[in-house]
Amino acid sequence: MIDTYNSFLLLCGMAFLFGAFVPLIFKKLPISLPMVQVMFGIIMGYWWTSFPFLNPLDNGTVIEKISEFVVLVSLVGAGIKLDTPLQWRYWQPTVRLLLVTMPISIFAMAILGYYVFSLSLAAAILLGAVLAPTDPVLAASIQVGPPNTGREDTPRFTLTSEAGLNDGLAFPFVYLAIKIAEAFADDKPLSADLLRMWLADDVLWKIGAGCAIGIIVGKLVANMVFSKKTTDTVLSQGYVVIALTLLSYGAAEFIHSYGFIAVFVAAFTFRRSECDHHYHKELHDFAEQSEGLLMSLVLVTFGIIIGQGLNANLELTWTVYIVGFICLLFVRPIAGMIGLLGLDIPKKEKWVISSLGIRGIGTFYYLSYGLNQGVFNDKEALSLWVICSVVIFISIFIHGMSAPSLLKMTRSAANKH
């Protein structure tokens, strides 16, 4: 056991070393760090046969907690990055993606899950919910630059703000899938009361309370950090970032609201305090490095799981790959273009925003959370893991190779709002 643990630490060290040098080595090539780390994990998982088999069905709680923390750090980083003020004309594309594009994506993937993979209604909805959000972790390379650097054009701002909010807004649909599964398990039919309770509690209350907690915590921490007594004092970025994350998340979860929404809103609220202060960039740098280290760990492990599955001759039909490409190349782009209809944005920018719907670590969290409730059978759980893993794998490579070219289609110089 100790030998395996030490070997795993060695692999993680190599992955972190990749994180330092890959951006320099492949600077002029469309090869992203996540692509290299996943491939490294696949090779290790396939050939390192003495390593324990990492079955996601047996390690659901570990996957949930690790992916949860990675997403939380990413959400803080996303909120602190944003220079754009909270004004309707700037945030309208984001709102359209959240209220139009995401529900269309959930519905489309649920239909595919139900009719193509013969999933139950609850499992199909869960599939749509976990694959709908744009991932804030893997989408870091297409997001805005550090605070006060001016790198905040419309596509980057929209993708950053969408990734910061849609992780929390996908949760109501995860809960809907769980509630439907519970009802069917108890031989209860779907009822209007179930939907009313879901709308009142899981949608209205939890979203509203999460936003409120985020605003309160963000303002309180900002008042403490930027008070006259601490203005000239060097405060540890690590303590502040982690405190902002855990205070907002813990408070939101304590009152049974959405912690992901609270964390992003808290970070953005904090960012709007003393907007030009250099401390925001220091916080961003700490959050970004922490996120990168955690992402490396998750992606190498993800690659190992894929490699072990290939070595174990896990059967994958062409249907899984076809649906994965449909999700990334048709569902998200079409839903994105529908959501952005009528907005005064150049067509090229609309296309870039719609096409770069990266799927990733947030999907791991939602899927493991939903399956850990114990209301889905093992057969459906395995199918969901296989489908989501294939979609994420395809997304890492398709978006990793296409993102630089797509972003060049928009304005070469970032236009600050």
Secondary structure as the mmCIF struct_conf table of DSSP 4:
data_model
#
loop_
_struct_conf.conf_type_id
_struct_conf.id
_struct_conf.beg_label_comp_id
_struct_conf.beg_label_asym_id
_struct_conf.beg_label_seq_id
_struct_conf.end_label_comp_id
_struct_conf.end_label_asym_id
_struct_conf.end_label_seq_id
HELX_RH_AL_P HELX_RH_AL_P1 ILE A 2 ILE A 25
TURN_TY1_P TURN_TY1_P1 PHE A 26 PRO A 30
HELX_RH_AL_P HELX_RH_AL_P2 LEU A 33 TRP A 47
TURN_TY1_P TURN_TY1_P2 THR A 49 SER A 50
BEND BEND1 PHE A 51 PHE A 51
HELX_LH_PP_P HELX_LH_PP_P1 PRO A 52 PHE A 53
TURN_TY1_P TURN_TY1_P3 PRO A 56 ASP A 58
BEND BEND2 ASN A 59 ASN A 59
HELX_RH_AL_P HELX_RH_AL_P3 GLY A 60 LYS A 81
BEND BEND3 THR A 84 THR A 84
BEND BEND4 LEU A 86 LEU A 86
HELX_RH_AL_P HELX_RH_AL_P4 TRP A 88 ARG A 96
HELX_RH_PI_P HELX_RH_PI_P1 LEU A 97 THR A 101
HELX_RH_AL_P HELX_RH_AL_P5 MET A 102 TYR A 115
TURN_TY1_P TURN_TY1_P4 VAL A 116 VAL A 116
BEND BEND5 PHE A 117 PHE A 117
HELX_RH_AL_P HELX_RH_AL_P6 LEU A 121 LEU A 131
BEND BEND6 ALA A 132 PRO A 133
HELX_LH_PP_P HELX_LH_PP_P2 THR A 134 ASP A 135
TURN_TY1_P TURN_TY1_P5 PRO A 136 VAL A 137
HELX_RH_3T_P HELX_RH_3T_P1 LEU A 138 ILE A 142
BEND BEND7 GLN A 143 GLN A 143
BEND BEND8 PRO A 146 PRO A 146
TURN_TY1_P TURN_TY1_P6 PRO A 147 ASN A 148
BEND BEND9 THR A 149 THR A 149
HELX_RH_AL_P HELX_RH_AL_P7 THR A 154 LEU A 169
TURN_TY1_P TURN_TY1_P7 ALA A 170 ALA A 170
HELX_RH_AL_P HELX_RH_AL_P8 PHE A 171 ALA A 185
TURN_TY1_P TURN_TY1_P8 ASP A 186 ASP A 187
HELX_LH_PP_P HELX_LH_PP_P3 LYS A 188 LEU A 190
HELX_RH_AL_P HELX_RH_AL_P9 ALA A 192 MET A 197
HELX_RH_PI_P HELX_RH_PI_P2 TRP A 198 TRP A 205
HELX_RH_AL_P HELX_RH_AL_P10 LYS A 206 VAL A 225
TURN_TY1_P TURN_TY1_P9 PHE A 226 PHE A 226
BEND BEND10 SER A 227 SER A 227
TURN_TY1_P TURN_TY1_P10 LYS A 228 ASP A 232
BEND BEND11 THR A 233 THR A 233
HELX_RH_AL_P HELX_RH_AL_P11 GLN A 237 PHE A 254
TURN_TY1_P TURN_TY1_P11 ILE A 255 HIS A 256
BEND BEND12 SER A 257 SER A 257
HELX_RH_AL_P HELX_RH_AL_P12 GLY A 259 ARG A 271
TURN_TY1_P TURN_TY1_P12 ARG A 272 ARG A 272
BEND BEND13 SER A 273 GLU A 274
TURN_TY1_P TURN_TY1_P13 CYS A 275 ASP A 276
TURN_TY1_P TURN_TY1_P14 HIS A 278 HIS A 278
HELX_RH_AL_P HELX_RH_AL_P13 TYR A 279 ASN A 311
TURN_TY1_P TURN_TY1_P15 ALA A 312 ASN A 313
HELX_RH_AL_P HELX_RH_AL_P14 TRP A 318 ILE A 326
HELX_RH_PI_P HELX_RH_PI_P3 CYS A 327 VAL A 331
HELX_RH_AL_P HELX_RH_AL_P15 ARG A 332 GLY A 339
TURN_TY1_P TURN_TY1_P16 LEU A 340 GLY A 342
BEND BEND14 ASP A 344 ILE A 345
HELX_RH_AL_P HELX_RH_AL_P16 LYS A 347 SER A 355
HELX_RH_AL_P HELX_RH_AL_P17 ILE A 361 LEU A 371
TURN_TY1_P TURN_TY1_P17 ASN A 372 GLN A 373
BEND BEND15 GLY A 374 GLY A 374
BEND BEND16 PHE A 376 PHE A 376
HELX_RH_AL_P HELX_RH_AL_P18 ASP A 378 MET A 409
BEND BEND17 THR A 410 THR A 410
BEND BEND18 SER A 412 ALA A 413
#
